[in-house]
Amino acid sequence: MKLRSTWTDSRLDDFKASVDARFDDLNARISELTARVDGLQHTMAHGFIAMMVAMITGFMGIAGLIIAKL
């Protein structure tokens, strides 16, 4: 015996509302994730700039010591 499901207009409307609610939740979660990734990119950029400044300062110090020894 086959079970047959009937999809009335009210059932379709309920299903559509359920799907819309899930997509709204998904959009909110993606927006939150995007904001977190943007914050991480900002933090990483500051870290790389600080690392470059430290490296350049160190290289200039080493170059100064080499020149002073000559």
C-alpha positions as CSV (number, residue, x, y, z in Angstrom):
1,M,0.0,0.0,0.0
2,K,1.4,3.4,-1.0
3,L,1.0,6.3,1.3
4,R,0.2,9.5,-0.5
5,S,0.8,12.9,1.0
6,T,-1.4,15.7,-0.1
7,W,0.0,19.2,-0.3
8,T,-2.8,21.6,0.3
9,D,-2.3,25.4,-0.1
10,S,-2.1,25.8,3.7
11,R,0.6,23.1,4.0
12,L,2.6,24.7,1.2
13,D,2.3,28.1,2.9
14,D,3.5,26.5,6.2
15,F,6.4,24.9,4.4
16,K,7.3,28.2,2.7
17,A,7.2,30.0,6.0
18,S,9.5,27.4,7.5
19,V,12.0,27.6,4.7
20,D,12.0,31.4,4.8
21,A,12.6,31.4,8.5
22,R,15.6,29.0,8.0
23,F,17.1,31.2,5.3
24,D,16.7,34.3,7.5
25,D,18.5,32.5,10.3
26,L,21.2,31.4,7.8
27,N,21.6,35.0,6.5
28,A,22.0,36.3,10.1
29,R,24.7,33.6,10.9
30,I,26.6,34.4,7.6
31,S,26.5,38.1,8.5
32,E,27.9,37.4,11.9
33,L,30.7,35.2,10.5
34,T,31.6,37.8,7.9
35,A,32.0,40.4,10.7
36,R,34.2,38.0,12.6
37,V,36.4,37.4,9.5
38,D,36.7,41.1,8.9
39,G,37.9,41.6,12.5
40,L,40.5,38.9,12.1
41,Q,41.8,40.4,8.9
42,H,42.1,43.8,10.6
43,T,44.1,42.1,13.5
44,M,46.3,40.2,11.1
45,A,47.2,43.4,9.1
46,H,48.2,45.1,12.3
47,G,50.3,42.1,13.3
48,F,52.1,42.0,10.0
49,I,52.9,45.7,10.1
50,A,54.3,45.3,13.6
51,M,56.4,42.4,12.5
52,M,57.8,44.3,9.5
53,V,58.7,47.3,11.7
54,A,60.6,44.9,14.1
55,M,62.4,43.2,11.2
56,I,63.4,46.5,9.5
57,T,64.6,47.9,12.9
58,G,66.6,44.7,13.5
59,F,68.1,44.7,10.0
60,M,69.1,48.3,10.3
61,G,70.8,47.6,13.7
62,I,72.7,44.7,12.2
63,A,73.7,46.8,9.2
64,G,74.9,49.6,11.6
65,L,77.0,47.1,13.5
66,I,78.6,45.8,10.3
67,I,79.4,49.3,9.1
68,A,80.8,50.2,12.5
69,K,83.1,47.2,12.4
70,L,84.5,48.2,9.0
